[in-house]
């Protein structure tokens, strides 16, 4: 009973921490965020605004050289996170093995590198298993992460 209560509490807390994201128009971006967006050489697909831990962030979804790249910025325009699509074949062997292990019998359909404050912190795979979509992450060395990035 105590274990079930702890698991339920942990699940509830993690759901409360999930960022609230909403689509926004480019005209709604703060000037500093717009300036950062203009510096990118990409095709813009859209924007969103999200709140996480009381702070507002803006995400620019774009296509660069045929692959996806999402840039998360704070209200000052500072880039705090970049998720950029990476070809599975271009990944280091340990990362491929780590992601494949997490995917199990599922099919890896897309992989992105996750960079925070100019440091590669993880690789994230989108996985399809029997029509269901999930995500899995491993560290830059292919090892399991203590927590998701």
N, CA, C and O atoms as a GROMACS GRO file, in nm:
protein
  596
    1UNK      N    1   0.082  -0.119   0.000
    1UNK     CA    2   0.000   0.000   0.000
    1UNK      C    3   0.087   0.126   0.000
    1UNK      O    4   0.062   0.220  -0.076
    2UNK      N    5   0.190   0.126   0.087
    2UNK     CA    6   0.277   0.243   0.097
    2UNK      C    7   0.351   0.266  -0.034
    2UNK      O    8   0.367   0.380  -0.077
    3UNK      N    9   0.396   0.156  -0.098
    3UNK     CA   10   0.467   0.167  -0.226
    3UNK      C   11   0.375   0.222  -0.334
    3UNK      O   12   0.417   0.307  -0.413
    4UNK      N   13   0.250   0.176  -0.339
    4UNK     CA   14   0.153   0.224  -0.437
    4UNK      C   15   0.125   0.372  -0.417
    4UNK      O   16   0.113   0.447  -0.514
    5UNK      N   17   0.114   0.414  -0.292
    5UNK     CA   18   0.090   0.555  -0.261
    5UNK      C   19   0.208   0.641  -0.307
    5UNK      O   20   0.187   0.748  -0.364
    6UNK      N   21   0.329   0.594  -0.284
    6UNK     CA   22   0.448   0.669  -0.327
    6UNK      C   23   0.455   0.679  -0.478
    6UNK      O   24   0.489   0.784  -0.532
    7UNK      N   25   0.424   0.570  -0.547
    7UNK     CA   26   0.426   0.572  -0.694
    7UNK      C   27   0.319   0.667  -0.746
    7UNK      O   28   0.345   0.743  -0.840
    8UNK      N   29   0.202   0.664  -0.687
    8UNK     CA   30   0.093   0.755  -0.729
    8UNK      C   31   0.132   0.900  -0.706
    8UNK      O   32   0.106   0.986  -0.790
    9UNK      N   33   0.195   0.928  -0.593
    9UNK     CA   34   0.239   1.064  -0.562
    9UNK      C   35   0.345   1.110  -0.661
    9UNK      O   36   0.340   1.223  -0.708
   10UNK      N   37   0.441   1.023  -0.692
   10UNK     CA   38   0.546   1.057  -0.789
   10UNK      C   39   0.487   1.085  -0.926
   10UNK      O   40   0.529   1.179  -0.994
   11UNK      N   41   0.388   1.006  -0.968
   11UNK     CA   42   0.323   1.027  -1.097
   11UNK      C   43   0.248   1.159  -1.098
   11UNK      O   44   0.255   1.233  -1.197
   12UNK      N   45   0.178   1.191  -0.992
   12UNK     CA   46   0.104   1.317  -0.983
   12UNK      C   47   0.200   1.435  -0.989
   12UNK      O   48   0.173   1.533  -1.060
   13UNK      N   49   0.310   1.428  -0.917
   13UNK     CA   50   0.408   1.537  -0.918
   13UNK      C   51   0.470   1.555  -1.057
   13UNK      O   52   0.492   1.668  -1.101
   14UNK      N   53   0.498   1.446  -1.125
   14UNK     CA   54   0.558   1.458  -1.259
   14UNK      C   55   0.457   1.517  -1.357
   14UNK      O   56   0.497   1.592  -1.446
   15UNK      N   57   0.330   1.486  -1.344
   15UNK     CA   58   0.229   1.544  -1.433
   15UNK      C   59   0.213   1.693  -1.407
   15UNK      O   60   0.188   1.769  -1.501
   16UNK      N   61   0.228   1.737  -1.283
   16UNK     CA   62   0.218   1.879  -1.251
   16UNK      C   63   0.336   1.957  -1.308
   16UNK      O   64   0.323   2.076  -1.337
   17UNK      N   65   0.451   1.891  -1.323
   17UNK     CA   66   0.571   1.959  -1.370
   17UNK      C   67   0.576   1.972  -1.522
   17UNK      O   68   0.659   2.045  -1.575
   18UNK      N   69   0.487   1.904  -1.593
   18UNK     CA   70   0.487   1.910  -1.739
   18UNK      C   71   0.456   2.051  -1.784
   18UNK      O   72   0.362   2.115  -1.736
   19UNK      N   73   0.536   2.098  -1.878
   19UNK     CA   74   0.520   2.235  -1.927
   19UNK      C   75   0.390   2.250  -2.004
   19UNK      O   76   0.347   2.159  -2.075
   20UNK      N   77   0.330   2.365  -1.989
   20UNK     CA   78   0.210   2.399  -2.064
   20UNK      C   79   0.254   2.473  -2.189
   20UNK      O   80   0.314   2.580  -2.180
   21UNK      N   81   0.224   2.418  -2.305
   21UNK     CA   82   0.268   2.477  -2.431
   21UNK      C   83   0.148   2.517  -2.513
   21UNK      O   84   0.049   2.445  -2.520
   22UNK      N   85   0.158   2.636  -2.578
   22UNK     CA   86   0.050   2.677  -2.668
   22UNK      C   87   0.112   2.743  -2.790
   22UNK      O   88   0.217   2.807  -2.781
   23UNK      N   89   0.048   2.726  -2.902
   23UNK     CA   90   0.094   2.787  -3.027
   23UNK      C   91   0.074   2.938  -3.019
   23UNK      O   92  -0.026   2.985  -2.965
   24UNK      N   93   0.169   3.013  -3.076
   24UNK     CA   94   0.158   3.159  -3.080
   24UNK      C   95   0.198   3.208  -3.218
   24UNK      O   96   0.267   3.138  -3.293
   25UNK      N   97   0.154   3.326  -3.251
   25UNK     CA   98   0.191   3.390  -3.377
   25UNK      C   99   0.327   3.457  -3.361
   25UNK      O  100   0.366   3.493  -3.250
   26UNK      N  101   0.397   3.473  -3.471
   26UNK     CA  102   0.528   3.538  -3.468
   26UNK      C  103   0.518   3.678  -3.408
   26UNK      O  104   0.609   3.724  -3.338
   27UNK      N  105   0.408   3.747  -3.436
   27UNK     CA  106   0.388   3.883  -3.386
   27UNK      C  107   0.378   3.888  -3.232
   27UNK      O  108   0.393   3.995  -3.173
   28UNK      N  109   0.353   3.774  -3.168
   28UNK     CA  110   0.340   3.770  -3.022
   28UNK      C  111   0.475   3.748  -2.952
   28UNK      O  112   0.483   3.749  -2.830
   29UNK      N  113   0.581   3.727  -3.030
   29UNK     CA  114   0.712   3.703  -2.971
   29UNK      C  115   0.771   3.832  -2.916
   29UNK      O  116   0.754   3.938  -2.976
   30UNK      N  117   0.839   3.826  -2.801
   30UNK     CA  118   0.910   3.944  -2.752
   30UNK      C  119   1.018   3.985  -2.853
   30UNK      O  120   1.071   3.899  -2.923
   31UNK      N  121   1.053   4.113  -2.861
   31UNK     CA  122   1.153   4.159  -2.957
   31UNK      C  123   1.286   4.084  -2.950
   31UNK      O  124   1.345   4.055  -3.054
   32UNK      N  125   1.333   4.051  -2.830
   32UNK     CA  126   1.460   3.979  -2.817
   32UNK      C  127   1.451   3.838  -2.876
   32UNK      O  128   1.547   3.789  -2.936
   33UNK      N  129   1.336   3.773  -2.860
   33UNK     CA  130   1.315   3.640  -2.917
   33UNK      C  131   1.309   3.650  -3.069
   33UNK      O  132   1.368   3.568  -3.139
   34UNK      N  133   1.238   3.750  -3.121
   34UNK     CA  134   1.229   3.772  -3.266
   34UNK      C  135   1.369   3.793  -3.325
   34UNK      O  136   1.399   3.741  -3.432
   35UNK      N  137   1.454   3.867  -3.256
   35UNK     CA  138   1.591   3.892  -3.303
   35UNK      C  139   1.670   3.762  -3.312
   35UNK      O  140   1.743   3.741  -3.409
   36UNK      N  141   1.656   3.674  -3.213
   36UNK     CA  142   1.725   3.545  -3.216
   36UNK      C  143   1.672   3.460  -3.331
   36UNK      O  144   1.750   3.393  -3.399
   37UNK      N  145   1.541   3.462  -3.352
   37UNK     CA  146   1.481   3.385  -3.462
   37UNK      C  147   1.534   3.434  -3.597
   37UNK      O  148   1.568   3.354  -3.683
   38UNK      N  149   1.541   3.565  -3.615
   38UNK     CA  150   1.589   3.621  -3.741
   38UNK      C  151   1.733   3.581  -3.772
   38UNK      O  152   1.773   3.576  -3.888
   39UNK      N  153   1.812   3.553  -3.668
   39UNK     CA  154   1.952   3.515  -3.688
   39UNK      C  155   1.967   3.372  -3.740
   39UNK      O  156   2.075   3.333  -3.784
   40UNK      N  157   1.859   3.294  -3.736
   40UNK     CA  158   1.864   3.156  -3.781
   40UNK      C  159   1.841   3.150  -3.933
   40UNK      O  160   1.754   3.220  -3.987
   41UNK      N  161   1.918   3.068  -4.001
   41UNK     CA  162   1.897   3.047  -4.144
   41UNK      C  163   1.819   2.917  -4.160
   41UNK      O  164   1.877   2.809  -4.168
   42UNK      N  165   1.688   2.931  -4.163
   42UNK     CA  166   1.601   2.814  -4.166
   42UNK      C  167   1.464   2.853  -4.217
   42UNK      O  168   1.431   2.971  -4.227
   43UNK      N  169   1.384   2.752  -4.248
   43UNK     CA  170   1.244   2.772  -4.282
   43UNK      C  171   1.165   2.755  -4.153
   43UNK      O  172   1.168   2.648  -4.092
   44UNK      N  173   1.094   2.857  -4.112
   44UNK     CA  174   1.017   2.854  -3.989
   44UNK      C  175   0.887   2.778  -4.013
   44UNK      O  176   0.814   2.808  -4.107
   45UNK      N  177   0.859   2.678  -3.927
   45UNK     CA  178   0.735   2.600  -3.936
   45UNK      C  179   0.632   2.649  -3.836
   45UNK      O  180   0.512   2.630  -3.857
   46UNK      N  181   0.675   2.712  -3.728
   46UNK     CA  182   0.578   2.760  -3.629
   46UNK      C  183   0.646   2.798  -3.499
   46UNK      O  184   0.766   2.779  -3.481
   47UNK      N  185   0.564   2.852  -3.409
   47UNK     CA  186   0.612   2.898  -3.280
   47UNK      C  187   0.519   2.848  -3.171
   47UNK      O  188   0.401   2.822  -3.195
   48UNK      N  189   0.573   2.835  -3.051
   48UNK     CA  190   0.489   2.804  -2.936
   48UNK      C  191   0.547   2.875  -2.814
   48UNK      O  192   0.664   2.912  -2.810
   49UNK      N  193   0.461   2.891  -2.716
   49UNK     CA  194   0.500   2.953  -2.589
   49UNK      C  195   0.467   2.851  -2.482
   49UNK      O  196   0.362   2.788  -2.486
   50UNK      N  197   0.556   2.835  -2.385
   50UNK     CA  198   0.529   2.742  -2.277
   50UNK      C  199   0.578   2.798  -2.145
   50UNK      O  200   0.672   2.878  -2.140
   51UNK      N  201   0.514   2.754  -2.039
   51UNK     CA  202   0.554   2.795  -1.904
   51UNK      C  203   0.605   2.671  -1.833
   51UNK      O  204   0.541   2.566  -1.834
   52UNK      N  205   0.720   2.685  -1.773
   52UNK     CA  206   0.779   2.575  -1.699
   52UNK      C  207   0.842   2.633  -1.573
   52UNK      O  208   0.925   2.724  -1.579
   53UNK      N  209   0.801   2.581  -1.459
   53UNK     CA  210   0.851   2.629  -1.330
   53UNK      C  211   0.836   2.781  -1.317
   53UNK      O  212   0.924   2.848  -1.265
   54UNK      N  213   0.723   2.834  -1.364
   54UNK     CA  214   0.694   2.976  -1.352
   54UNK      C  215   0.763   3.066  -1.453
   54UNK      O  216   0.745   3.187  -1.449
   55UNK      N  217   0.844   3.009  -1.543
   55UNK     CA  218   0.916   3.090  -1.641
   55UNK      C  219   0.857   3.067  -1.780
   55UNK      O  220   0.817   2.955  -1.813
   56UNK      N  221   0.850   3.174  -1.861
   56UNK     CA  222   0.797   3.164  -1.996
   56UNK      C  223   0.910   3.141  -2.096
   56UNK      O  224   1.014   3.208  -2.092
   57UNK      N  225   0.889   3.043  -2.185
   57UNK     CA  226   0.984   3.011  -2.291
   57UNK      C  227   0.912   3.017  -2.425
   57UNK      O  228   0.790   3.003  -2.432
   58UNK      N  229   0.989   3.038  -2.531
   58UNK     CA  230   0.937   3.041  -2.667
   58UNK      C  231   1.014   2.939  -2.749
   58UNK      O  232   1.136   2.929  -2.739
   59UNK      N  233   0.939   2.863  -2.831
   59UNK     CA  234   1.003   2.763  -2.915
   59UNK      C  235   0.979   2.797  -3.061
   59UNK      O  236   0.866   2.823  -3.102
   60UNK      N  237   1.085   2.796  -3.140
   60UNK     CA  238   1.076   2.814  -3.284
   60UNK      C  239   1.098   2.676  -3.346
   60UNK      O  240   1.203   2.614  -3.326
   61UNK      N  241   1.001   2.630  -3.422
   61UNK     CA  242   1.011   2.502  -3.493
   61UNK      C  243   1.051   2.534  -3.635
   61UNK      O  244   0.983   2.611  -3.703
   62UNK      N  245   1.162   2.475  -3.682
   62UNK     CA  246   1.212   2.509  -3.814
   62UNK      C  247   1.268   2.387  -3.887
   62UNK      O  248   1.286   2.280  -3.830
   63UNK      N  249   1.295   2.410  -4.015
   63UNK     CA  250   1.359   2.309  -4.098
   63UNK      C  251   1.489   2.370  -4.149
   63UNK      O  252   1.489   2.480  -4.205
   64UNK      N  253   1.599   2.298  -4.129
   64UNK     CA  254   1.731   2.343  -4.172
   64UNK      C  255   1.792   2.232  -4.258
   64UNK      O  256   1.806   2.118  -4.212
   65UNK      N  257   1.827   2.263  -4.381
   65UNK     CA  258   1.889   2.165  -4.470
   65UNK      C  259   1.813   2.032  -4.473
   65UNK      O  260   1.874   1.925  -4.476
   66UNK      N  261   1.679   2.040  -4.472
   66UNK     CA  262   1.596   1.921  -4.486
   66UNK      C  263   1.568   1.845  -4.358
   66UNK      O  264   1.499   1.743  -4.362
   67UNK      N  265   1.618   1.890  -4.244
   67UNK     CA  266   1.589   1.821  -4.118
   67UNK      C  267   1.531   1.919  -4.016
   67UNK      O  268   1.547   2.041  -4.029
   68UNK      N  269   1.464   1.865  -3.915
   68UNK     CA  270   1.398   1.950  -3.815
   68UNK      C  271   1.497   2.001  -3.712
   68UNK      O  272   1.595   1.935  -3.677
   69UNK      N  273   1.469   2.121  -3.664
   69UNK     CA  274   1.549   2.183  -3.558
   69UNK      C  275   1.454   2.273  -3.479
   69UNK      O  276   1.391   2.362  -3.535
   70UNK      N  277   1.445   2.248  -3.349
   70UNK     CA  278   1.360   2.327  -3.261
   70UNK      C  279   1.448   2.401  -3.162
   70UNK      O  280   1.535   2.340  -3.098
   71UNK      N  281   1.426   2.532  -3.148
   71UNK     CA  282   1.508   2.614  -3.060
   71UNK      C  283   1.418   2.671  -2.951
   71UNK      O  284   1.319   2.738  -2.980
   72UNK      N  285   1.454   2.644  -2.826
   72UNK     CA  286   1.382   2.696  -2.711
   72UNK      C  287   1.460   2.814  -2.654
   72UNK      O  288   1.579   2.802  -2.625
   73UNK      N  289   1.390   2.928  -2.638
   73UNK     CA  290   1.454   3.051  -2.590
   73UNK      C  291   1.379   3.104  -2.470
   73UNK      O  292   1.259   3.082  -2.454
   74UNK      N  293   1.452   3.176  -2.384
   74UNK     CA  294   1.383   3.247  -2.277
   74UNK      C  295   1.335   3.381  -2.331
   74UNK      O  296   1.358   3.412  -2.448
   75UNK      N  297   1.270   3.460  -2.249
   75UNK     CA  298   1.210   3.586  -2.296
   75UNK      C  299   1.314   3.689  -2.339
   75UNK      O  300   1.280   3.787  -2.405
   76UNK      N  301   1.442   3.669  -2.301
   76UNK     CA  302   1.547   3.762  -2.343
   76UNK      C  303   1.605   3.722  -2.478
   76UNK      O  304   1.691   3.792  -2.532
   77UNK      N  305   1.559   3.610  -2.534
   77UNK     CA  306   1.611   3.562  -2.662
   77UNK      C  307   1.728   3.468  -2.648
   77UNK      O  308   1.779   3.419  -2.748
   78UNK      N  309   1.772   3.441  -2.526
   78UNK     CA  310   1.884   3.349  -2.504
   78UNK      C  311   1.838   3.206  -2.534
   78UNK      O  312   1.733   3.163  -2.488
   79UNK      N  313   1.917   3.134  -2.611
   79UNK     CA  314   1.886   2.996  -2.645
   79UNK      C  315   1.920   2.907  -2.526
   79UNK      O  316   2.034   2.906  -2.479
   80UNK      N  317   1.819   2.833  -2.478
   80UNK     CA  318   1.842   2.745  -2.364
   80UNK      C  319   1.843   2.598  -2.403
   80UNK      O  320   1.899   2.515  -2.331
   81UNK      N  321   1.781   2.565  -2.517
   81UNK     CA  322   1.780   2.425  -2.560
   81UNK      C  323   1.760   2.418  -2.711
   81UNK      O  324   1.685   2.496  -2.769
   82UNK      N  325   1.830   2.322  -2.773
   82UNK     CA  326   1.815   2.296  -2.916
   82UNK      C  327   1.793   2.146  -2.934
   82UNK      O  328   1.871   2.065  -2.884
   83UNK      N  329   1.688   2.110  -3.005
   83UNK     CA  330   1.664   1.971  -3.045
   83UNK      C  331   1.679   1.968  -3.197
   83UNK      O  332   1.605   2.035  -3.269
   84UNK      N  333   1.776   1.889  -3.244
   84UNK     CA  334   1.803   1.885  -3.387
   84UNK      C  335   1.808   1.741  -3.436
   84UNK      O  336   1.875   1.656  -3.379
   85UNK      N  337   1.735   1.716  -3.545
   85UNK     CA  338   1.727   1.582  -3.602
   85UNK      C  339   1.865   1.536  -3.647
   85UNK      O  340   1.942   1.612  -3.706
   86UNK      N  341   1.894   1.409  -3.617
   86UNK     CA  342   2.021   1.347  -3.653
   86UNK      C  343   1.990   1.215  -3.724
   86UNK      O  344   1.902   1.140  -3.681
   87UNK      N  345   2.063   1.187  -3.831
   87UNK     CA  346   2.045   1.058  -3.900
   87UNK      C  347   2.092   0.946  -3.809
   87UNK      O  348   2.199   0.955  -3.749
   88UNK      N  349   2.014   0.839  -3.799
   88UNK     CA  350   2.049   0.726  -3.712
   88UNK      C  351   2.187   0.672  -3.748
   88UNK      O  352   2.267   0.640  -3.660
   89UNK      N  353   2.215   0.663  -3.877
   89UNK     CA  354   2.344   0.609  -3.922
   89UNK      C  355   2.462   0.696  -3.882
   89UNK      O  356   2.575   0.647  -3.876
   90UNK      N  357   2.439   0.824  -3.853
   90UNK     CA  358   2.547   0.915  -3.816
   90UNK      C  359   2.577   0.912  -3.666
   90UNK      O  360   2.673   0.976  -3.621
   91UNK      N  361   2.498   0.839  -3.588
   91UNK     CA  362   2.518   0.834  -3.443
   91UNK      C  363   2.638   0.746  -3.406
   91UNK      O  364   2.670   0.652  -3.478
   92UNK      N  365   2.703   0.777  -3.295
   92UNK     CA  366   2.809   0.688  -3.246
   92UNK      C  367   2.749   0.551  -3.214
   92UNK      O  368   2.632   0.540  -3.179
   93UNK      N  369   2.829   0.447  -3.226
   93UNK     CA  370   2.782   0.309  -3.207
   93UNK      C  371   2.717   0.289  -3.070
   93UNK      O  372   2.614   0.222  -3.060
   94UNK      N  373   2.774   0.348  -2.964
   94UNK     CA  374   2.718   0.331  -2.830
   94UNK      C  375   2.579   0.395  -2.819
   94UNK      O  376   2.492   0.342  -2.750
   95UNK      N  377   2.559   0.507  -2.886
   95UNK     CA  378   2.429   0.574  -2.884
   95UNK      C  379   2.326   0.490  -2.961
   95UNK      O  380   2.214   0.473  -2.914
   96UNK      N  381   2.366   0.439  -3.078
   96UNK     CA  382   2.275   0.351  -3.154
   96UNK      C  383   2.232   0.233  -3.069
   96UNK      O  384   2.113   0.201  -3.061
   97UNK      N  385   2.329   0.169  -3.004
   97UNK     CA  386   2.299   0.051  -2.923
   97UNK      C  387   2.208   0.087  -2.805
   97UNK      O  388   2.114   0.014  -2.776
   98UNK      N  389   2.235   0.199  -2.739
   98UNK     CA  390   2.152   0.241  -2.625
   98UNK      C  391   2.009   0.270  -2.666
   98UNK      O  392   1.915   0.229  -2.598
   99UNK      N  393   1.991   0.340  -2.778
   99UNK     CA  394   1.856   0.370  -2.825
   99UNK      C  395   1.784   0.245  -2.872
   99UNK      O  396   1.665   0.227  -2.845
  100UNK      N  397   1.856   0.157  -2.943
  100UNK     CA  398   1.794   0.034  -2.991
  100UNK      C  399   1.750  -0.054  -2.874
  100UNK      O  400   1.645  -0.117  -2.879
  101UNK      N  401   1.832  -0.056  -2.769
  101UNK     CA  402   1.796  -0.132  -2.649
  101UNK      C  403   1.668  -0.078  -2.586
  101UNK      O  404   1.582  -0.155  -2.546
  102UNK      N  405   1.656   0.054  -2.578
  102UNK     CA  406   1.536   0.116  -2.522
  102UNK      C  407   1.414   0.094  -2.612
  102UNK      O  408   1.302   0.083  -2.563
  103UNK      N  409   1.436   0.089  -2.743
  103UNK     CA  410   1.326   0.070  -2.838
  103UNK      C  411   1.272  -0.072  -2.834
  103UNK      O  412   1.155  -0.094  -2.866
  104UNK      N  413   1.355  -0.168  -2.796
  104UNK     CA  414   1.311  -0.308  -2.794
  104UNK      C  415   1.268  -0.352  -2.932
  104UNK      O  416   1.345  -0.343  -3.028
  105UNK      N  417   1.144  -0.399  -2.944
  105UNK     CA  418   1.091  -0.444  -3.073
  105UNK      C  419   1.031  -0.329  -3.154
  105UNK      O  420   0.985  -0.349  -3.266
  106UNK      N  421   1.032  -0.209  -3.097
  106UNK     CA  422   0.978  -0.093  -3.167
  106UNK      C  423   1.072  -0.044  -3.276
  106UNK      O  424   1.189  -0.083  -3.280
  107UNK      N  425   1.019   0.041  -3.363
  107UNK     CA  426   1.097   0.098  -3.472
  107UNK      C  427   1.133   0.243  -3.440
  107UNK      O  428   1.045   0.323  -3.408
  108UNK      N  429   1.261   0.275  -3.448
  108UNK     CA  430   1.305   0.412  -3.427
  108UNK      C  431   1.277   0.488  -3.555
  108UNK      O  432   1.330   0.456  -3.661
  109UNK      N  433   1.191   0.591  -3.545
  109UNK     CA  434   1.150   0.666  -3.664
  109UNK      C  435   1.220   0.801  -3.677
  109UNK      O  436   1.223   0.858  -3.786
  110UNK      N  437   1.274   0.852  -3.566
  110UNK     CA  438   1.343   0.981  -3.571
  110UNK      C  439   1.433   0.993  -3.448
  110UNK      O  440   1.397   0.948  -3.339
  111UNK      N  441   1.550   1.054  -3.467
  111UNK     CA  442   1.640   1.078  -3.354
  111UNK      C  443   1.680   1.225  -3.355
  111UNK      O  444   1.706   1.283  -3.461
  112UNK      N  445   1.683   1.285  -3.235
  112UNK     CA  446   1.726   1.424  -3.221
  112UNK      C  447   1.835   1.433  -3.115
  112UNK      O  448   1.832   1.361  -3.014
  113UNK      N  449   1.930   1.522  -3.140
  113UNK     CA  450   2.026   1.554  -3.035
  113UNK      C  451   1.961   1.662  -2.949
  113UNK      O  452   1.886   1.745  -2.999
  114UNK      N  453   1.990   1.660  -2.819
  114UNK     CA  454   1.936   1.758  -2.726
  114UNK      C  455   2.055   1.833  -2.666
  114UNK      O  456   2.138   1.775  -2.596
  115UNK      N  457   2.061   1.962  -2.694
  115UNK     CA  458   2.169   2.047  -2.646
  115UNK      C  459   2.112   2.153  -2.554
  115UNK      O  460   2.015   2.221  -2.589
  116UNK      N  461   2.170   2.167  -2.435
  116UNK     CA  462   2.127   2.269  -2.341
  116UNK      C  463   2.247   2.356  -2.306
  116UNK      O  464   2.353   2.307  -2.268
  117UNK      N  465   2.229   2.487  -2.321
  117UNK     CA  466   2.335   2.583  -2.292
  117UNK      C  467   2.466   2.543  -2.362
  117UNK      O  468   2.573   2.541  -2.302
  118UNK      N  469   2.454   2.511  -2.492
  118UNK     CA  470   2.566   2.477  -2.579
  118UNK      C  471   2.636   2.346  -2.543
  118UNK      O  472   2.750   2.324  -2.584
  119UNK      N  473   2.572   2.259  -2.467
  119UNK     CA  474   2.631   2.131  -2.430
  119UNK      C  475   2.537   2.017  -2.468
  119UNK      O  476   2.420   2.017  -2.431
  120UNK      N  477   2.589   1.920  -2.544
  120UNK     CA  478   2.510   1.802  -2.580
  120UNK      C  479   2.481   1.723  -2.453
  120UNK      O  480   2.573   1.679  -2.384
  121UNK      N  481   2.352   1.705  -2.422
  121UNK     CA  482   2.315   1.637  -2.299
  121UNK      C  483   2.243   1.503  -2.322
  121UNK      O  484   2.238   1.420  -2.231
  122UNK      N  485   2.189   1.481  -2.442
  122UNK     CA  486   2.115   1.358  -2.466
  122UNK      C  487   2.085   1.340  -2.614
  122UNK      O  488   2.098   1.432  -2.695
  123UNK      N  489   2.043   1.218  -2.647
  123UNK     CA  490   1.983   1.188  -2.776
  123UNK      C  491   1.845   1.133  -2.744
  123UNK      O  492   1.827   1.053  -2.652
  124UNK      N  493   1.745   1.178  -2.822
  124UNK     CA  494   1.608   1.137  -2.800
  124UNK      C  495   1.555   1.069  -2.926
  124UNK      O  496   1.566   1.123  -3.036
  125UNK      N  497   1.497   0.952  -2.908
  125UNK     CA  498   1.441   0.877  -3.021
  125UNK      C  499   1.289   0.873  -3.012
  125UNK      O  500   1.233   0.854  -2.904
  126UNK      N  501   1.224   0.892  -3.125
  126UNK     CA  502   1.080   0.869  -3.136
  126UNK      C  503   1.064   0.726  -3.185
  126UNK      O  504   1.125   0.686  -3.285
  127UNK      N  505   0.984   0.649  -3.114
  127UNK     CA  506   0.971   0.506  -3.139
  127UNK      C  507   0.825   0.470  -3.167
  127UNK      O  508   0.735   0.520  -3.100
  128UNK      N  509   0.803   0.384  -3.265
  128UNK     CA  510   0.669   0.334  -3.295
  128UNK      C  511   0.667   0.184  -3.267
  128UNK      O  512   0.748   0.109  -3.321
  129UNK      N  513   0.572   0.142  -3.183
  129UNK     CA  514   0.555   0.000  -3.150
  129UNK      C  515   0.407  -0.032  -3.160
  129UNK      O  516   0.326   0.020  -3.084
  130UNK      N  517   0.372  -0.119  -3.254
  130UNK     CA  518   0.232  -0.159  -3.272
  130UNK      C  519   0.139  -0.038  -3.283
  130UNK      O  520   0.031  -0.037  -3.225
  131UNK      N  521   0.182   0.064  -3.357
  131UNK     CA  522   0.101   0.182  -3.380
  131UNK      C  523   0.103   0.284  -3.269
  131UNK      O  524   0.041   0.390  -3.281
  132UNK      N  525   0.174   0.256  -3.160
  132UNK     CA  526   0.183   0.351  -3.048
  132UNK      C  527   0.317   0.422  -3.054
  132UNK      O  528   0.419   0.362  -3.086
  133UNK      N  529   0.315   0.553  -3.022
  133UNK     CA  530   0.435   0.636  -3.028
  133UNK      C  531   0.487   0.665  -2.888
  133UNK      O  532   0.411   0.706  -2.800
  134UNK      N  533   0.617   0.643  -2.868
  134UNK     CA  534   0.682   0.674  -2.742
  134UNK      C  535   0.815   0.742  -2.772
  134UNK      O  536   0.858   0.749  -2.887
  135UNK      N  537   0.879   0.792  -2.668
  135UNK     CA  538   1.010   0.852  -2.682
  135UNK      C  539   1.103   0.789  -2.579
  135UNK      O  540   1.060   0.745  -2.472
  136UNK      N  541   1.232   0.785  -2.612
  136UNK     CA  542   1.333   0.734  -2.521
  136UNK      C  543   1.458   0.818  -2.535
  136UNK      O  544   1.488   0.867  -2.644
  137UNK      N  545   1.530   0.836  -2.426
  137UNK     CA  546   1.652   0.915  -2.427
  137UNK      C  547   1.769   0.835  -2.372
  137UNK      O  548   1.753   0.748  -2.286
  138UNK      N  549   1.886   0.867  -2.425
  138UNK     CA  550   2.013   0.816  -2.370
  138UNK      C  551   2.109   0.933  -2.365
  138UNK      O  552   2.090   1.035  -2.432
  139UNK      N  553   2.213   0.919  -2.286
  139UNK     CA  554   2.314   1.023  -2.276
  139UNK      C  555   2.402   1.027  -2.399
  139UNK      O  556   2.390   0.940  -2.486
  140UNK      N  557   2.491   1.125  -2.408
  140UNK     CA  558   2.581   1.138  -2.523
  140UNK      C  559   2.672   1.017  -2.543
  140UNK      O  560   2.726   0.996  -2.651
  141UNK      N  561   2.687   0.936  -2.436
  141UNK     CA  562   2.769   0.816  -2.443
  141UNK      C  563   2.685   0.690  -2.468
  141UNK      O  564   2.740   0.580  -2.474
  142UNK      N  565   2.553   0.706  -2.482
  142UNK     CA  566   2.464   0.594  -2.508
  142UNK      C  567   2.409   0.530  -2.382
  142UNK      O  568   2.325   0.440  -2.390
  143UNK      N  569   2.455   0.574  -2.265
  143UNK     CA  570   2.410   0.518  -2.138
  143UNK      C  571   2.274   0.575  -2.097
  143UNK      O  572   2.235   0.684  -2.140
  144UNK      N  573   2.203   0.500  -2.012
  144UNK     CA  574   2.076   0.547  -1.959
  144UNK      C  575   2.098   0.674  -1.877
  144UNK      O  576   2.203   0.691  -1.814
  145UNK      N  577   1.999   0.762  -1.878
  145UNK     CA  578   2.006   0.888  -1.803
  145UNK      C  579   1.941   0.870  -1.666
  145UNK      O  580   1.847   0.792  -1.650
  146UNK      N  581   1.993   0.943  -1.567
  146UNK     CA  582   1.933   0.941  -1.434
  146UNK      C  583   1.795   1.007  -1.438
  146UNK      O  584   1.706   0.970  -1.362
  147UNK      N  585   1.777   1.107  -1.527
  147UNK     CA  586   1.650   1.176  -1.545
  147UNK      C  587   1.643   1.224  -1.689
  147UNK      O  588   1.746   1.247  -1.753
  148UNK      N  589   1.520   1.240  -1.740
  148UNK     CA  590   1.504   1.287  -1.878
  148UNK      C  591   1.545   1.433  -1.890
  148UNK      O  592   1.525   1.513  -1.799
  149UNK      N  593   1.602   1.464  -2.003
  149UNK     CA  594   1.644   1.602  -2.031
  149UNK      C  595   1.531   1.676  -2.101
  149UNK      O  596   1.546   1.793  -2.134
   0.00000   0.00000   0.00000
